[in-house]
Amino acid sequence: MTTLSRRLMTSLVLATMLAPTAVIAADKPKEIRIDWATYNPVSIVLKQQGLLEKEFAKDGIGIVWVQSAGSNKALEFLNAGSIDFGSTAGSAALVAKINGNPIKSIYVYSRPEWTALVTTKDSKIASVADLKGKRVAVTRGTDPHIFLVRALLGAGLSQNDITPVLLQHADGKAALIRGDVDAWAGLDPMMAQAEVEEGAKLFYRKPEANTWGILNVREDFLKEHPDLVRRVLAVYEDARKYSLTHYDELKQAFIGVTKLPDAVVDKQLKERTELTHSRIGTPQRDSILAAGLALQQAGVIQPSVDVKAVLDTLIDDQVPLPTN
């Protein structure tokens, strides 16, 4: 082999060795897009304190915040690639996965009782059975929607027995108060606001039928940037633990975003939001699976779908979380 040939061979070997590093550097995103939502209080603390911005500043990666008005919007954004991480209910993520949304559920941000069936203070509606023939405001593709379907099923009714009025959560609350609908599948903090300020009645509650608050990531993002996902979750954990031990700060951050009064915020955060979980485990799996099977029984999910198999592909519990 001539000297020139040896030099060419050495150059090719070096190029091959360095290529993966070069590709990784080129592929590093310029920004991470993540949602915040009033149904995810931890996300508000995360955003207010700039924790992700501090974590990724040294990498030159910016953080872009997008508000999700409901699980349906977060899932739309994820499916479109508009965000990399999105906050949803576990059941909503499952239905989206069944419908082809390429996401992975990777983290628990809360155990909420964020939905119930709501009517006005003067309404004669007192049970789910009373909804037959009534107009009910609901946001399709969210935990309140799934909660409503399961409640109807339990009362021997179906969606065909009511008139669903499809509105985003805040508009559903407004429609109830105006009298445009007879009932509403509510969501906090709007539901708490209707209770405190308008005397609205939560005529059907079932805390265990509220599926968990779940953080999801786009499959492609997780596959391409597993280390970035790990770091995002580590910062999320910091924010969750901070929120757990600093209620006044959590409350003030929440009020700063929502402009809601103390009584409304306390009702949501103190009475109906638990922040002691982070890992997706058996309780979360069981809750989401039960919701999926109920939806299948109600005809919302096709009989041919293997709900458990889809759930197994949805959940990725292998992303490590800090142990301290």
VMD Tcl script that draws the C-alpha trace (Angstrom):
set ca {
  {0.00 0.00 0.00}
  {1.43 3.38 -1.01}
  {1.78 6.27 1.42}
  {-1.05 8.07 -0.37}
  {-3.29 5.02 -0.09}
  {-2.53 4.69 3.60}
  {-3.40 8.33 4.14}
  {-6.68 7.94 2.27}
  {-7.54 4.83 4.30}
  {-6.75 6.61 7.56}
  {-8.92 9.55 6.54}
  {-11.82 7.24 5.70}
  {-11.53 5.42 9.04}
  {-11.43 8.70 10.96}
  {-14.42 10.02 9.03}
  {-16.36 6.88 9.82}
  {-15.49 7.11 13.51}
  {-16.48 10.75 13.73}
  {-19.62 10.53 11.62}
  {-22.05 9.50 14.39}
  {-20.93 12.39 16.59}
  {-21.32 14.81 13.73}
  {-24.80 13.53 12.94}
  {-25.89 13.76 16.58}
  {-24.61 17.33 16.84}
  {-26.41 18.28 13.62}
  {-29.62 16.66 14.78}
  {-29.73 18.36 18.17}
  {-32.92 20.44 18.15}
  {-32.76 24.20 18.39}
  {-35.83 24.17 20.62}
  {-38.00 21.92 22.73}
  {-41.72 22.61 22.42}
  {-43.79 21.77 25.47}
  {-47.29 22.56 26.63}
  {-48.68 24.05 29.80}
  {-52.26 23.75 30.96}
  {-54.47 24.87 33.82}
  {-55.33 21.21 34.41}
  {-51.60 20.55 34.91}
  {-50.48 22.81 37.79}
  {-46.92 21.44 37.72}
  {-46.50 22.76 34.19}
  {-47.34 26.26 35.39}
  {-44.61 26.16 38.05}
  {-42.20 24.73 35.49}
  {-42.93 27.58 33.11}
  {-43.00 30.37 35.69}
  {-39.65 29.44 37.21}
  {-37.92 28.93 33.86}
  {-36.51 25.58 34.99}
  {-36.29 24.05 31.54}
  {-34.75 27.22 30.14}
  {-32.02 26.99 32.78}
  {-31.41 23.30 32.14}
  {-30.98 23.61 28.38}
  {-29.31 27.03 28.12}
  {-25.87 25.43 28.09}
  {-26.91 23.37 25.05}
  {-28.21 26.37 23.14}
  {-31.68 24.80 23.08}
  {-34.61 27.15 23.51}
  {-37.92 26.29 25.18}
  {-41.20 27.10 23.42}
  {-44.36 27.02 25.56}
  {-47.77 26.29 24.05}
  {-51.02 26.35 26.04}
  {-53.29 23.31 25.78}
  {-56.96 24.07 26.49}
  {-57.74 20.37 26.93}
  {-56.37 16.89 26.27}
  {-57.88 17.05 22.79}
  {-55.80 20.12 21.94}
  {-52.60 18.67 23.41}
  {-53.12 15.52 21.35}
  {-53.81 17.53 18.20}
  {-50.58 19.46 18.74}
  {-48.60 16.26 19.33}
  {-50.06 14.58 16.26}
  {-49.22 17.60 14.11}
  {-45.69 17.84 15.51}
  {-46.43 21.31 16.90}
  {-45.21 20.26 20.36}
  {-42.83 17.57 21.58}
  {-44.38 17.07 25.04}
  {-48.08 17.33 25.88}
  {-50.29 17.05 29.00}
  {-53.37 14.84 28.78}
  {-55.53 12.46 30.71}
  {-54.39 8.87 30.45}
  {-57.64 7.71 28.87}
  {-57.49 10.43 26.22}
  {-53.95 9.41 25.32}
  {-55.09 5.79 24.94}
  {-57.93 6.69 22.57}
  {-55.55 8.88 20.57}
  {-53.04 6.03 20.33}
  {-55.77 3.69 19.11}
  {-56.57 6.28 16.44}
  {-52.96 6.35 15.26}
  {-51.43 9.27 17.18}
  {-47.69 8.43 17.45}
  {-47.12 9.19 21.14}
  {-45.64 7.60 24.24}
  {-46.90 8.19 27.78}
  {-43.89 8.65 30.05}
  {-44.76 10.47 33.29}
  {-47.50 11.17 35.84}
  {-47.93 14.83 36.79}
  {-51.04 14.47 38.96}
  {-53.78 12.25 40.29}
  {-56.80 14.52 39.87}
  {-60.51 14.52 40.36}
  {-60.75 17.09 37.63}
  {-64.06 16.07 36.09}
  {-67.64 15.46 37.20}
  {-71.08 15.94 35.70}
  {-72.36 19.43 36.47}
  {-75.67 21.24 36.34}
  {-77.01 24.57 37.57}
  {-78.06 25.20 41.16}
  {-81.77 25.29 40.27}
  {-81.76 22.29 37.94}
  {-83.96 19.27 38.66}
  {-81.26 16.94 37.30}
  {-80.05 14.79 40.20}
  {-78.69 11.64 38.58}
  {-77.17 10.39 35.35}
  {-80.51 8.80 34.43}
  {-82.03 12.30 34.41}
  {-79.84 13.21 31.43}
  {-82.01 11.24 29.02}
  {-83.18 13.60 26.31}
  {-81.07 16.48 27.69}
  {-78.43 18.70 26.08}
  {-74.99 18.08 27.55}
  {-71.91 20.19 26.82}
  {-68.76 18.13 26.39}
  {-65.29 18.35 24.84}
  {-64.72 15.32 22.64}
  {-61.46 13.42 23.13}
  {-60.94 14.44 26.77}
  {-61.30 12.77 30.16}
  {-64.64 14.59 30.80}
  {-65.98 13.13 27.56}
  {-64.84 9.64 28.50}
  {-66.20 10.16 32.03}
  {-69.60 11.09 30.56}
  {-69.68 8.04 28.29}
  {-68.84 5.73 31.21}
  {-71.44 7.40 33.44}
  {-74.13 6.95 30.79}
  {-73.12 3.32 30.34}
  {-73.43 2.75 34.08}
  {-76.96 4.18 34.03}
  {-78.02 2.01 31.11}
  {-77.83 4.89 28.64}
  {-75.65 5.79 25.67}
  {-74.63 8.95 23.85}
  {-77.68 8.41 21.64}
  {-79.89 9.10 24.66}
  {-78.58 12.65 25.06}
  {-77.80 15.54 22.75}
  {-74.05 16.18 23.01}
  {-73.13 19.82 22.46}
  {-69.48 19.85 21.43}
  {-67.67 22.79 23.01}
  {-64.22 23.42 24.45}
  {-64.22 23.25 28.26}
  {-64.51 26.96 29.04}
  {-67.27 27.38 26.47}
  {-69.11 24.40 27.96}
  {-69.11 26.05 31.36}
  {-70.38 29.32 29.88}
  {-73.13 27.48 27.99}
  {-74.29 25.81 31.22}
  {-74.44 29.08 33.14}
  {-76.33 30.78 30.29}
  {-78.84 27.95 30.21}
  {-77.97 26.86 26.67}
  {-77.39 23.29 27.88}
  {-78.86 21.24 30.71}
  {-75.61 19.75 31.97}
  {-71.88 19.84 31.37}
  {-69.08 17.30 31.62}
  {-66.89 19.69 33.59}
  {-63.17 20.24 33.98}
  {-61.25 22.15 36.62}
  {-60.55 24.99 37.14}
  {-63.70 26.03 35.23}
  {-65.72 23.46 37.16}
  {-64.49 24.77 40.51}
  {-65.26 28.31 39.36}
  {-68.83 27.34 38.42}
  {-69.26 25.73 41.87}
  {-67.90 28.63 43.88}
  {-69.20 31.57 41.88}
  {-72.43 30.24 40.34}
  {-73.53 27.60 42.85}
  {-73.31 24.88 40.21}
  {-73.95 21.32 41.42}
  {-71.68 18.36 40.80}
  {-74.50 15.83 40.62}
  {-72.35 12.86 39.62}
  {-68.84 12.31 40.96}
  {-66.62 9.24 40.72}
  {-63.00 10.07 41.54}
  {-61.64 6.68 40.49}
  {-63.06 7.16 36.98}
  {-60.86 10.24 36.51}
  {-57.79 8.89 34.74}
  {-54.37 10.17 35.67}
  {-52.67 13.34 34.47}
  {-50.08 12.00 32.02}
  {-47.20 13.66 30.17}
  {-46.74 12.35 26.64}
  {-43.93 12.73 24.13}
  {-43.83 12.28 20.38}
  {-42.42 8.85 19.52}
  {-39.93 10.32 17.06}
  {-38.62 12.78 19.62}
  {-38.13 10.03 22.21}
  {-36.38 7.82 19.67}
  {-34.08 10.58 18.39}
  {-33.38 12.36 21.69}
  {-33.71 9.94 24.63}
  {-31.23 11.90 26.73}
  {-33.16 15.14 26.25}
  {-36.36 13.37 27.29}
  {-34.63 12.07 30.42}
  {-33.49 15.59 31.27}
  {-36.96 17.07 30.69}
  {-38.44 14.52 33.08}
  {-35.76 15.21 35.69}
  {-36.69 18.90 35.62}
  {-40.40 18.01 35.71}
  {-39.67 16.01 38.85}
  {-38.01 19.02 40.44}
  {-41.09 21.13 39.69}
  {-43.48 18.47 40.99}
  {-41.56 18.07 44.26}
  {-41.36 21.83 44.66}
  {-45.12 22.15 44.08}
  {-45.75 19.43 46.66}
  {-43.84 21.25 49.39}
  {-44.55 24.89 48.45}
  {-48.33 25.16 48.21}
  {-48.45 28.95 48.56}
  {-46.01 29.40 45.67}
  {-47.92 26.87 43.54}
  {-51.16 28.69 44.30}
  {-49.76 32.10 43.46}
  {-48.32 30.83 40.18}
  {-51.71 29.35 39.33}
  {-53.55 32.56 40.21}
  {-51.06 34.53 38.15}
  {-52.05 32.57 35.06}
  {-55.77 32.03 35.64}
  {-56.67 35.23 37.58}
  {-59.07 33.08 39.62}
  {-59.92 33.86 43.25}
  {-58.41 31.98 46.19}
  {-61.52 29.90 46.92}
  {-61.67 28.52 43.37}
  {-57.97 27.72 43.27}
  {-58.04 26.05 46.68}
  {-60.95 23.88 45.60}
  {-59.01 22.59 42.60}
  {-55.52 22.35 44.08}
  {-56.25 21.43 47.70}
  {-59.37 19.30 47.34}
  {-59.04 17.66 43.95}
  {-55.37 17.48 42.94}
  {-52.80 15.03 44.29}
  {-49.17 15.49 43.25}
  {-47.53 12.55 45.03}
  {-47.02 10.34 41.96}
  {-44.60 10.49 39.06}
  {-43.94 7.02 37.65}
  {-46.40 5.20 35.45}
  {-47.06 1.92 37.21}
  {-49.80 -0.62 37.86}
  {-52.40 1.83 39.28}
  {-52.12 4.07 36.23}
  {-52.18 1.16 33.79}
  {-55.23 -0.37 35.49}
  {-57.12 2.94 35.51}
  {-56.44 3.67 31.84}
  {-57.22 0.09 30.81}
  {-60.54 0.17 32.68}
  {-61.48 3.36 30.84}
  {-60.54 1.82 27.50}
  {-62.53 -1.34 28.09}
  {-65.56 0.70 29.20}
  {-65.34 2.77 26.03}
  {-65.17 -0.43 24.01}
  {-68.26 -1.71 25.78}
  {-69.99 1.58 25.01}
  {-69.11 1.26 21.32}
  {-66.68 4.19 21.22}
  {-63.74 1.82 20.57}
  {-64.17 -0.88 17.94}
  {-64.56 -4.48 19.19}
  {-61.59 -5.56 17.06}
  {-59.15 -3.37 19.00}
  {-56.90 -5.12 21.54}
  {-57.07 -2.36 24.14}
  {-54.45 -3.86 26.45}
  {-52.00 -4.36 23.60}
  {-52.38 -0.73 22.53}
  {-51.91 0.39 26.13}
  {-48.66 -1.59 26.26}
  {-47.40 0.26 23.19}
  {-48.55 3.61 24.60}
  {-46.74 3.48 27.93}
  {-42.97 3.78 28.09}
  {-41.88 3.47 31.71}
  {-38.21 2.96 30.88}
  {-37.16 6.62 30.92}
  {-35.28 6.91 34.21}
  {-36.37 9.39 36.87}
  {-34.18 10.78 39.67}
  {-34.19 8.61 42.77}
  {-33.46 11.35 45.32}
}
mol new
graphics top color blue
foreach p $ca { graphics top sphere $p radius 0.5 }
foreach p [lrange $ca 0 end-1] q [lrange $ca 1 end] { graphics top cylinder $p $q radius 0.2 }
display resetview
